[in-house]
Amino acid sequence: RRHNAMLQAQLIAANEKLRHYMAAPLIETLMASPTLPSLGGERQTITILFVDFCRFSSITHNLPPDEVLRILNEYFALLTTAIFEHGGYLDKIMGDGFMALFNVPTRQGNHATKAVQSAICMHERVQRWNVTHSPQMNIRVGIHTGEALVGNIGTPQLMNYTAIGDAVNLAKRLEETSSPGQILLSTTTREMVDLAEMKMDESRFVSLGRKTLKGANLPMEVFHIVLDDNNS
């Protein structure tokens, strides 16, 4: 019994350590599977969200590295919890931005709505943060819903659970096109958003017309969310 209790304690400790490096939904999916993970994936419809910390390099240009790291850690702590609270999966941190997925690895029937809700939540947190903190923070967000290849990419020894495909690229292009404080959506995401669940009027989603995004073959209609602050 003592040996079993010790093994159980070690398993719990290892699980807690893993949660600092891997998102909880992925750990739970891996632990529930009777087989080891393998390379490959499957096509499925997901919502992809990209966030970027605007002008981060210029803001932190004259700061020492440890201060830059402190600001980044506070920024990620402030924003990524909004992803988790809305059932999203934090795919990766990329410099001063990050990529999040909705509808994987756990399926969500309302994944487009949850992604938009998380973006608005992040924006509101930034506004509150700026009232009492310095340097001032601002973000831009791009969201797209589409089919992507989701699965394990890498080598048999080291895998990364992620999504790839045109849908991911379009979400990134939307983020790059957006202005500071702006949330841009594709038509697909806009059509899937449940306004009743969000308690928002349709007038809050304003079309910016058809835009040809970098790397896209055809122009696509882009929507901007009107927010309740001076950045709207």
C-alpha angles and dihedrals in degrees: 000000000000090000092050091048090051092050090049091051091049091050092051091048092050091048092052091050091051090053089065090060104030131044114256096240091057093047091050092049092050093046092050093053116092091209135062117259117263137193118273139061147208136246116253140152113260139159116242124201127191124191128190130189102230118234092351094150093053093044093052098032096113098035124104116253095252091055091048089052091049092052092047093050092050090047093051092045090052096049110030093060087067088061093052093045090058096047097259129145118233100223101182145333113235113191105292095351140054144209123228132187130207125202092031141127085354115041118242122188091202099041096137091053092047092051092052091046091053091050092052090046091053091049092052091049091052091053092052091045092054092057093069107015139073138240094044115243129216131173139194123208137199123191130185134169119209148112117301138166106255123190148073117334126180131046133328087256098046123025134180120207105218147121128258136182143078092304090062092047092051092052090052091048090052090054091049091049095050124095125234109290093016131125114203124193134189120236090253093057092044092053092051096049113110104223092189092056091048093045089226132134120239089241089072089071107072123188115231090193129246115326131184105226122206110276094013120119097209134033117258133198113255127201129206123204113228106226130200099250142064092280093066 
